[in-house]
Amino acid sequence: MIDLSGFPAPDNAPEPGTCIRIERPEKGLAVVIFDPPHRKMPVFDSPLLRDLDLALDEIEADKSIKGVVFTGREPLVFVAGADIDAIKSLTDPEIVKGVVLAAHSIFNRIENLKPYTVAAAGGAVPGGACEITLCCDRIVLADDPKTRIGLPETQLGILPGWGGTHRLPERIGVPMALDAILGGKLFVAKIAKKRGIVDRITKPEYLVQVASDIAMRRMKCARKTRGMKKWLVDRNPLMLNIISSQAKKAVLSKTKGFYPAPIRALELAVGAVGRSRKRMVELEAQAIADLATSNVCKSLIGIFHASETAKKLGKGTDNFTPRKFERAGVIGAGIMGGGIASLMAGKGIQTRMADLAPQAVADAVALHRKSIDKKVKRRRLTRAQGTAAIDHLDGTTSTTDFGNTQVVIEAVAEILEIKQKVLAGLAAQMADDAILATNTSSLSVAAIADGIPHPERVVGMHFFNPVKAMPLVEVIQGENTSREAALEVAALALRLGKTPVIVKDVAGFLVNRLLGPYLDEAARLFTAGANPAKLDKLMLKFGMPMGPLRLLDEVGLDIGAHVSVSLHEAYGARMIPGDGIQALMNDERLGHKTNKGFYDYPKERKAKPTLCTDLAGFQTGQTAANLSDEQIIDRLILTMVNEAALCLDEQVVEGAVELDLATVFGTGFAPFRGGLLHYADSLGLPEVVRRLQAIADADDIQSREGGVDKFTPAPLLKRMAENGERFFD
C-alpha cells in the first residue's frame, strides 16, 4: 500500500475499501466506481487514493480482466479534483512532495495497466479528475451542459501535479496544451472533443455502456492524431522556443510576475518533450512542493473557498428555496441598465428593458445583438443559442407593461425621488411577491423603499461597471428587506455568473466605503506633494489592477468628489475629502470622460494614456514629497484595512470571508494577497495597529476634526491585536 501518511485525512474518513466499488457486469470487464460514502462529491483525498490503490491491486491480480472502465457513482458525478482543503493545510514542502509522488505512483499504475482502460466521466472533471482520465487509453465524456473538463490548477496558485503537464501536451500538442493549462480553462464536451482532449462524447445515460463497449473492443474509438504537426511543432526545438517565448511574454503581461505557477507550468509543459516519464514526475512533484506551500497559493485557495461560500447563498435555507426567475424587467437602457438586461437575456431569462428615450433602447438592443453575434462567430454559442439569446431581450419605451415579471431591476438616475417613483409604478402593476431591485450605488435602500407596498421585497442589487466584466454584485438588505428577498437576488446574481455578497444598508455599502478613504488618501498625498507617477506605480507594484489616480480618472473626478462628500456626511472626520480634486475639476479635468484628468487620453482608440506633465501646478504643499515607498503603501492600504475592521464591527457583512471576497472582486485588491484582511494577518495585527497609530500621531498631512482621523486604529483591530488573534486561521 502507498504511503499517504503526510496527506491529512478528513475527520469522517471511512474504513479502507469503502470508497470504491468494482462491478463486473460481464466477463472480462471491470467497472471501477468512485463512490466515497463520506462525500456528496468525490475528491481525491487520502481515503479515495488509498482505496484506488487497493482496487488496482485487485485488477492487476485478476488476469481474466480485459477491459477497465473508471467512472463515478452517477453519469454527471465523477471526481471534483484534488482535496483543496488538504492541500491548503500542508506547509512542509517535503511532505507535499511525498504526497504528490505517492499519487503519481497510483496514476502511473493506471497508465501501465495491461487491460484496455477507458475513463467515463461527466459533470465537473477538473484538475486531478482530468489527469486520471489522461492516464487511460481512451476518454468518453458525457455530453451535457454541466460537463466541464480541464486543468484549472494555475488559478489556485499551483499547477497540474499528477501528470497533466506532460500527458496533455502528448495528447493534444504543446500549443493547445499551453492554452488550456496557462489559462486554467475548463471545456464543454464538444470543445473538449474538438481539441482532442477526449475521444468520444455521448449522452449521459449511455456513458458507461459506450465506455464499456470501447474497453471490450466492441466499439471502435480512434484518438485524434496530429500527424505532421507533431513533428513540425512538438519535436522542433526552434518552434518550441518560439512558442515558449511568446507564451511567457503573454503570461508576464497578464500576471505582472505576481503569480509563479503559470511560468513553472509553462517550463514543465514545454520541457516535457523528450524527457522521461520518471524525470517529469520528479519535476512536477518539486514544483507542486514549492508552489503549494507558498502564500500565493494559500491566498488563492482562500478566495476559491470564499467564492464557494458565496454560491451557497443561491441554495437558500432549509426552510426556503429561491425561485428561478424566468421573466425579468430592467428600467433604464443606459450603460448599466443595458448591460444588466443583456446579461439576463444571455442567460435565458425573458427580459423586458424600458427607457423613455427610444434611441437609448435601440442602442442597448443593438449592443446586445452585437455581443451575441460576436459569441456566435467565436463559437462560444451555437447559432440557435445566439438566436434565442437575442429573442430573449425586448426593448420598449413604456414602463406600464411589467405585470407578469417576477423581478425588475431599476437602473435610472441616482436621484432618490426618481427611483421611488419608478418602483412605486412597478409595485402598482406587479404581484405582491415580485422582487423590486435597485441598482443604486449610494442611496439608502430603505429610503428608496419608503412608501412602497410590501417593502420587504425591495432589495439593492449593485452591479459594478462594466457589468459583464466585474464579478461582484452587492446585495443590499435594507432595514425592511426580508432575508428571503435578499437570498433570491443572490441566487439571481449567481445565475448571471456573478459573485454575490450580502451587505447592510449603510452609506457606501461595502466596496465604495472601502475605496473612498483609499482614493481620498491618494488625492490628499498628491496635493501634499507626492510624485503622482510614484503613487500609481507603487500600487501597481503592490498588485492593484491600476493606480489610484488612474482609477479616479476612470471613475470620474466629479463622481469621486460626490462620493467623498456623501461618505463624509455619513462618517465624519475620517472621511474628509481632499481639496486637490476640486482644483482639477475647476480646470475642467474630470478624467477619462473629458480626455484629461491626472492623465491625458488621446483620441486615437488604441493609444495609451500618459500622465499629465503639468500636475505640479495643482499641488499645494511638499509634506508628502519625501515619504518612503513603505509609508505611502501603508497610508493607502492600511486606511482600507482600518475601515474594513470598522465594517466588521458594524456587521456590514457577515464575516471576514465575505469582506475579503468583496475586496478582491469589487475593488481589485491583489488576489495573490488574499484580500484586505488576509493582508493584515500577513503583517500581524499588532504591527498593523502600530503602523496606523504612528501615522495618526505624526501626521502633518491629514486635516482633523475633533481630534479624530482615519488612521486611528479601529477598536476591533486593537482588541484582536491585544488578544493575539487573527482574522483567519
Residue, then its C-alpha position, 0 to 999 in steps of 0.5 A: m500500500i502507498d504511503l499517504s501518511g503526510f496527506p491529512a485525512p478528513d475527520n469522517a474518513p471511512e474504513p479502507g475499501t469503502c470508497i470504491r466499488i468494482e462491478r463486473p457486469e460481464k466477463g472480462l470487464a471491470v467497472v471501477i466506481f468512485d463512490p466515497p460514502h463520506r462525500k456528496m462529491p468525490v475528491f481525491d483525498s487520502p481515503l479515495l487514493r488509498d482505496l484506488d490503490l487497493a482496487l488496482d491491486e485487485i485488477e492487476a491480480d485478476k488476469s481474466i480482466k480485459g477491459v477497465v472502465f473508471t467512472g463515478r457513482e452517477p453519469l454527471v458525478f465523477v471526481a471534483g479534483a484534488d482535496i483543496d482543503a488538504i492541500k491548503s493545510l500542508t506547509d512542509p514542502e517535503i511532505v507535499k512532495g511525498v504526497v504528490l509522488a505517492a499519487h503519481s505512483i497510483f496514476n502511473r499504475i493506471e497508465n501501465l495497466k495491461p487491460y484496455t482502460v477507458a475513463a467515463a466521466g461527466g459533470a465537473v472533471p477538473g484538475g486531478a479528475c482530468e489527469i486520471t482520465l489522461c492516464c487511460d487509453r481512451i476518454v468518453l465524456a458525457d455530453d451535457p451542459k454541466t460537463r466541464i473538463g480541464l486543468p484549472e490548477t494555475q488559478l489556485g496558485i499551483l499547477p497540474g501535479w499528477g501528470g497533466t503537464h506532460r500527458l496533455p501536451e502528448r495528447i493534444g500538442v504543446p500549443m493547445a496544451l499551453d492554452a488550456i493549462l496557462g489559462g486554467k480553462l475548463f471545456v464543454a464536451k464538444i470543445a473538449k472533443k474538438r481539441g482532442i482532449v477526449d475521444r468520444i462524447t455521448k449522452p449521459e445515460y449511455l456513458v458507461q455502456v459506450a465506455s464499456d463497449i470501447a474497453m471490450r473492443r466492441m466499439k471502435c474509438a480512434r484518438k485524434t492524431r496530429g500527424m505532421k504537426k507533431w513533428l513540425v511543432d512538438r519535436n522542433p526545438l526552434m518552434l518550441n522556443i518560439i512558442s515558449s517565448q511568446a507564451k511567457k511574454a503573454v503570461l508576464s503581461k497578464t500576471k505582472g510576475f505576481y503569480p509563479a505557477p503559470i511560468r513553472a507550468l509553462e517550463l514543465a509543459v514545454g520541457a516535457v518533450g523528450r524527457s522521461r516519464k520518471r524525470m517529469v514526475e520528479l519535476e512536477a512533484q518539486a514544483i507542486a512542493d514549492l508552489a503549494t506551500s507558498n502564500v500565493c497559493k494559500s491566498l488563492i485557495g482562500i478566495f476559491h473557498a470564499s467564492e464557494t461560500a458565496k454560491k451557497l447563498g443561491k441554495g437558500t435555507d432549509n426552510f426556503t428555496p429561491r425561485k428561478f426567475e424566468r421573466a425579468g424587467v430592467i428600467g433604464a437602457g443606459i450603460m448599466g441598465g443595458g448591460i444588466a438586461s443583456l446579461m439576463a437575456g444571455k442567460g435565458i431569462q425573458t427580459r423586458m428593458a424600458d427607457l423613455a428615450p427610444q434611441a437609448v433602447a435601440d442602442a442597448v438592443a443593438l449592443h446586445r445583438k452585437s455581443i451575441d453575434k460576436k459569441v456566435k462567430r467565436r463559437r462560444l454559442t451555437r447559432a440557435q443559442g445566439t438566436a434565442a439569446i437575442d429573442h430573449l431581450d425586448g426593448t420598449t419605451s413604456t414602463t406600464d407593461f411589467g405585470n407578469t415579471q417576477v423581478v425588475i431591476e431599476a437602473v435610472a438616475e441616482i436621484l432618490e425621488i426618481k427611483q421611488k417613483v419608478l418602483a412605486g409604478l412597478a409595485a402598482q402593476m406587479a404581484d405582491d411577491a415580485i422582487l423590486a431591485t435597485n441598482t443604486s450605488s449610494l442611496s439608502v435602500a430603505a429610503i428608496a423603499d419608503g412608501i412602497p407596498h410590501p417593502e420587504r421585497v425591495v432589495g439593492m442589487h449593485f452591479f459594478n461597471p462594466v457589468k459583464a466584466m466585474p464579478l461582484v454584485e452587492v446585495i443590499q438588505g435594507e432595514n425592511t428587506s426580508r432575508e428571503a428577498a435578499l437570498e433570491v437576488a443572490a441566487l439571481a446574481l449567481r445565475l448571471g455568473k456573478t459573485p454575490v455578497i450580502v451587505k447592510d444598508v449603510a452609506g457606501f455599502l461595502v466596496n465604495r466605503l472601502l475605496g473612498p478613504y483609499l482614493d481620498e488618501a491618494a488625492r490628499l498625498f498628491t496635493a501634499g506633494a507626492n510624485p503622482a507617477k510614484l503613487d500609481k506605480l507603487m500600487l501597481k507594484f503592490g498588485m492593484p489592477m491600476g493606480p489610484l489616480r488612474l482609477l479616479d480618472e476612470v471613475g470620474l473626478d466629479i463622481g469621486a468628489h460626490v462620493s467623498v462628500s456623501l461618505h463624509e456626511a455619513y462618517g465624519a472626520r475620517m472621511i474628509p475629502g481632499d481639496g486637490i480634486q476640486a482644483l482639477m475639476n475647476d480646470e475642467r479635468l474630470g478624467h477619462k470622460t473629458n480626455k484629461g484628468f491626472y492623465d491625458y487620453p488621446k483620441e486615437r482608440k488604441a493609444k495609451p494614456t500618459l500622465c499629465t506633465d503639468l500636475a505640479g501646478f495643482q499641488t499645494g504643499q511638499t509634506a508628502a514629497n519625501l515619504s518612503d515607498e513603505q509609508i505611502i503603501d501603508r497610508l493607502i492600504l492600511t486606511m482600507v484595512n482600518e475601515a474594513a475592521l470598522c465594517l466588521d464591527e458594524q456587521v456590514v457583512e457577515g464575516a471576514v470571508e465575505l469582506d475579503l471576497a468583496t475586496v478582491f472582486g469589487t475593488g481589485f485588491a491583489p488576489f495573490r494577497g488574499g484580500l484586505l484582511h488576509y493582508a493584515d494577518s500577513l503583517g500581524l495585527p499588532e504591527v498593523v495597529r502600530r503602523l496606523q497609530a504612528i501615522a495618526d500621531a505624526d501626521d502633518i498631512q491629514s486635516r482633523e476634526g475633533g481630534v479624530d482621523k482615519f488612521t486611528p486604529a479601529p477598536l476591533l483591530k486593537r482588541m484582536a491585536e491585544n488578544g493575539e488573534r487573527f482574522f483567519d486561521 
